[in-house]
Amino acid sequence: MNYGTAAYYTLGCKLNFSETSTIAESLNKEGFAKVNFDEGADVYVINTCSVTEQADKKCRNIVRKALSYNPDAFIAVIGCYAQLKPEEIAQIEGVDIVLGANEKFNILDYLSDLSKKESTQIENEEIKHTKEFVPGFSNGDRTRSFLKIQDGCNYFCAFCTIPLARGRGRNATIADTVAKAKELALTDVKEVVLTGVNIGDFGYGTEENFYQLIQELDKIEGIERYRISSIEPNLLSDEIIEFVAKSKRFVPHFHIPLQSGSDILLESMRRRYKTDLYRSRIEKIKTLMPECCIGVDVIVGFPGETDEEFNKTYNLLTELDISYLHVFTYSERDNTTALRLQGVVPVPKRKERNKMLTILSAKKKRAFYESQADRTDKVVFEASEDNGMMYGFTKNYLKVKTPFNPLMINQSSTVKLLELDRDGVYKIEFTEEKMITQSLLG
């Protein structure tokens, strides 16, 4: 058995956080005690992201910081960036091992000797051979956990490197996924976020599907809320929307990538839908769940995005009843088909369009928040304290605040939304029943 300490740093998406927790749990079982990053661990595991801008710079800075806490620490770099550019990571001084997508879950096999290495070891099998699915969920936050239900992607969009970093779509069975969720139900976690690369494609190549999965998850006692992370519009079926509208556990919150409001660009991006389908999904959701929060991913500056095509995106987003945007500025990625496209958009123009949509997002978010005034909803309060206040989120993802009370942490409370404060967060009052409880809590 190994004994030592381990610290972790995660870059990127919710899926990475889930996988870091799975790896930390496996190391803990073998005697590696988890410590804070600044405590000078024996082993540092850095989980990287290929989508993150300046991946090399960020990884280099984290390695340098780890070594400042313990110059003799064993540094392992894993994740999407490690799969795509292992040789680049190997040039970072102090990195002892780089593990690709197949190897990261077998990290214990490489920790028998923790001495610093003269050269970086690279263990990185070709991604096309990756067929294993490793389930898991994030832990450490009593309020919320990311449950990994799917990995990989079969779509190969023109701008995306994820299939190259994570391989083809794959998942566990519904029975195995439900078993993991039942483990979560035994913890203090109130909210479970379903996460993966392309979660709507759950069950690809099998007789199961995402709709069947959420029906089974909805039956599990002990989990108060499920939140669906990003789901492709062509996979967000009417039956899924109708089910969420009736569910007691799945909350009215969707994140649906659009990427462009131009059908010309959607085809060039190799997306699997047109704007008419996207519009119909938004309308269906809002008809059944007027209070639903809808987030949207959009890319600006993709090759071929003329002023006319960008205006189509801007106008569509202005018209749609959505709640906020995640705006990404297109950047060239090695081994993507977008590199061969004509009509490269100058970087200053990309930044200008990003700013326009960021402003639009702020207006959309403000309008959505204001539309929810005087509603009553349930909030789960989180542990963080800021200037004497604590914060939580309603089912439809509105952020609220109340004076800090440690006894309210991770508690579900029914509140009335009063007014937006200057910071854009809702002031609230508790329902009569809850106010009595509050007074008893002191």
N, C-alpha and C positions, 0 to 999 in steps of 0.2 A: 504494500500500500504506500502511496505517495503522501507526503505531508508538506504543507507549505501554504502560502497565501496567493490569492489570485484577484486581480482587478480587471474591470471590463470597461470598454468605451464603444458606444454604438453610434454610427453615422447612418442617416437615411431614414428608411420607411418603418412603419409599424411592424412589418414582417421581420426586419432585422432585429428589432427589440425582442420579439417573441423568440427568435432563434438564439440570441445572446443568452436569454434566460434558460433555454434548454441546455445550452453548453455549460453555463454556470452550474446548473443542477448536477450535470454529469461529473463535473470536476469536484463539486462539493461532496458527492458520494464517495469519491476516492481520496478524500482527506484534504482537499484544497479549500481553505476557509476564504470566503469572499470578504474583501476589505474595500474601503473607499479608494478611489484612484490616487489620492494624494498621500496614502499611507505607506508607500514604498513596498509594493507587492513583489513576491518572488516571480510571478508570472503576470504578464499583461496580455489580454486578448483584445485586439482592436478589430471590430467588425465594420467593414467599409462599404461604401455605396458608389456605384458607377454613375448614378444620375446626378449626384452632388457636384456642383461646380468646383473646379480646382481640386479634384480628388487627391492628386499627388501632394499638393501643398498642405491640405488638411491632414492627410495621413502622416506626412513628415513632421508636422507640428505636434501631433499627438504622441508620436514615438519619442520626439525630443523631450516632451513634458514628462512622459513616463520615466525616461532615463534620468531626468533631473531628480526624481524622487528615489530612484534606486538604480545607480549606474550598472549594477550587475544583474538587473532583471532580465528574464527570458521574455522576448517580445515575439508574439505570434500575431500575424496579420491575416485576417480571413475576409470572406464576403465577396461581393460582386466585383469590386475593383481588383481584388486579389485573383479572381478567376480570369478577368480580362487582361490585366497587365501585371503579371507576377514579376517579370524581369524589371519593370519600372520600380516596383516596391523593393525588390532585392537590392537596388542601388541606394536605398535609404540606410544610412549608417545606424547600426544598432538592432536592425531586424534580424531575428534568428531563424524564423521559419515563415513561409507563406503557404497557406492552405486553400485549395480551391473548393468549389461547391461540393464535390464528393467527399473531400477529406476533412472538412471543418468539424463534422459531427464525430469524427474519430480522433479528435485532438489529443486525447489521453495517450494514444499510441506513440505520440511524439514528445511526451513530457518526462520520459524516464531519465533523461540527462538534461539538467537545466543550466549547464555551464554556457557562458557566452561563446558564440561560434565565430570562427575567422571569416567564414563566408555563409551567405544565407541559403538555407535549404528550401527548395521549392518542391511542393507536392501538389500537382495540378493536372488531374486527368482531363482529357477532352470532354467538354460539356455534353456532347452528343451521347456519351455513355451514361449520363446521369439519369437514372430511373427510380432511385430510391426516394421515398417521401418520409421525412422525419417530422412527426407531429409535435406540438408543444404549445406553451402559452407563456406570456410574460408574467413575472411576479415581482413583488417589491412595492407595488402600489396597491393598497387595500381597496381603493375605490374602483379601479378599472384594470382590465387585463386584455391583452391582444391574443386571441385564439387563432392559431395558424390552421387553416382548413384546406389550403391549396398552395402549390408552388409551381413555378415555371409558366411558360406561355406559348401558345401555338399560333399567335397572330402575326408576328414579324412586321410590325408597323415600320414605316420607312425611317423614322427618326430614332428608334429605340434599340438599345443594346441588351435589354433584359433577357430575351431568349438566349443570347450568347453567353450571358452570365449565369443564368439559372436553369437553362435547358427547357425541355418540353413540359407542357402542363401535366400535373399529376396530383394525386390526393389519396388520403386514406378512405376507407369505406365510411358510410354514414354511421354504422354501428361503432367503429373505432373513434370517429370524431365525437359522437355523443358521449362515449366513455370518457374522453378527455374533458368535455364540458362538465360532466358529472364530478370530475375531480375538482374543477373550479368551483362548483356549487358547494363544496364542502369548506371552502375558504371564506374569508370576509369580503371577497370581491362582490360589488353590487352590479357592475356593468361589464359586459363582455363585448369586445369589438371583434367581429369576424374579419380576418385579414388573410391576404395572400397576394399573388401577383395578378391573377385574373379570376377572382372568386366566383363570378357568375358562370365560369366554365367548369365549376366543380362537377366531377363525375364524367369528364371527357373520356370516351372510350369504354365506359361501363354502362350499366343499366340504370344508374342513379343520376340525380341532378340536384342543383342548388335549391330548387323549390321544395323537393322532398326533404332535403337536409334541414331547412329552416322550420318545416313543420314538426320534425322530431325534436329539434332544439327547443322549440316553444313549449314542449311538454315538461321540461326539466324543472323541478321544484328547486328553489334555492338561488336561482339567478333572477335578479329583478329586471334587468334590462339587457337587450341585445342591440348593438348598433352595427349596421352594415357599412363596411368601408367601401372604397371606390368600386363601382360596378359598371361594366360597359353597357351603353344604352340598348344595344341589340340583344343583350342577355337579360336585361331587366324587363321581364315579361309582364303582361297584364295580371296574370295570376299571382306573381310575386307582390306586385303593388297592392292588389286586392287583399292578399293575406296580411301584409304589414298593416293595412288600414284597419283590420279587425283584431289584430293580435294585441294581447295584454303585455307582452314582453318586448316585441320588436318596436323600436321607437320611430316616430315620424321624422326621419332624417336620412337623406340619401346624398351620396357624392357621386356625380355622374359626369365622367369626362366628355367634353365636346371636342376640344382641341382646335376646331375652326368652324366658323359659321358659313364657310364657302364650300359648296359641294365639289367644286373643282379641286380645292386643296384637300378635302377629305379623301377623294379618290387618289390623289398624288401621295398622300400620307399612308395609303393602304388601310384606311379605316373601313369598318364593315357596316356602315350605316350612312344615311343622308340626313340633312337637316330636318326634313319633314318628319322622319321617325323620331328624331330627338325632340322636336317640338311636341309631338303627340305624347311622348313619355311625361314631359313636364305637365302638360294639360291633364293627363290622366291622374297624376299624383295630386295635383292641386284641386281637382274635382272631388276626390275622395278624402283628402287630408289638407284642407285649406291652411292649417297651421304648420304644415311640413316645412322643414328647413332643407334647402337644396343647394349643395355646393357644386361648383363646376371647374374642371381643369381646362385651361386654354393655352395654346402656344402661339406666340407672336414671332414674326420674322422667318417663318418657314419658307424655303425656296419657292418662288412663284407667287408670293404674297404681295401683289401690287396694292396700290392704295384702294383700288376698287374692291379687291377681295378682302382686304382688312376691314373695309367699311361694312361689308356683309356680316362679318363677325361682330363688329361693334353694334350694329343695328339689331342683329338677332338677340344678342345678350341684353340689350336695352329693353327689347320687347318682352322677353321671357320673364316669368314670375319666379325668379331665382333669388337666392339669399346672399351668396358671396362667391368670389372667384379665387382660384389659385392660378396665378399668371406665371407662365414659364417663358423665358426668352430662348428661342431656338439657338442651340450651339451645335457645331459640327461634331459628330462622333465617328470614330474609326469603325470600319466594317458595317456601316449602315448604307442603305440604298439612296438615302437623301443626298449623300455626297455627290451623286452623279446627276442631280437635277439642275436645271438651268434656272436663272432668275434669282441669284443670290441677293438677299436683302442686306444693305449696308448696316453695320453694327449700330451706328447712331440712330438709324431709322427703327431698328428693333427696340432700342431702349426707349425711344419716343412712344412707340405703340404700347410697350409694357406700362409706361407711366399713365397713358390714357385709360387702359383697362384697370389699372390699380385704383385710379380715382373712381371709375365706374363701380368697382367692387365695393369701395367704401360707401358710396351712395346706396347701392343695393342692400348692403348689410344694415345701414341705418334705417332704411325704409322698412325692411323686414322686422327689425327690432321694434320700431315704433308701431307697427301693425299689431303687435302682440300685447300692447298695454292693456291692463285690467284683466288679463287672463289668469286663471288659476292652474298651476301645474306642479308636478313633483320635481324636487331638486335633490341631488346627492351632493353633499358638501365634502370638499377635499381638505387635505391636511395643511396646505401651505397658508402662511399668514403674511399679510402685507399691510403695514401701517395700521395694525389693529383690526383688520378685516379678514374674513375668510370668504372663499368663493365656491361656486358650484355651477352645475349646468342642468337646465331643464331637459325634458325628454327630447324637445326639438332644438336642442343645442344653443339655447340662450344663456349667456353668462350672467350670473347674479351674484350679489354680495350681501353680507350681513356682518355685524360685529363678531369678532372671533370668540368662539366658545369651544374648547377642546372636546367637550362632551358631544358636540354636534358633528365631529369628524366622521365621515363615512356613514352618516345617518341620512335617511330619505325623509324629506319634509315637504308637506304641501304648502305652497306659498302663493300669494297674489303678487303679480308684477305691477309695480307702482309707476315709476318713471325712470328714464335713463339719466344717469349721472353724467358729469362732464367727461368721464373716462369711457363712456359708451357701455357701461355695465349697469344692469338693472338694480335699482333699489327695490326691496321687497317687504312685504309684511307676511307673517305667518298666519295661517288660518286660526280660528279661535281655539280649536283643540290643541294646535301646536304651540300657541302662545302660552297656554296653561303649562304645557310641558316645559317650555323655555323658562318660565318663572320658577318651576320646581328645580330646574338644573342650576339656577342661580346665574 
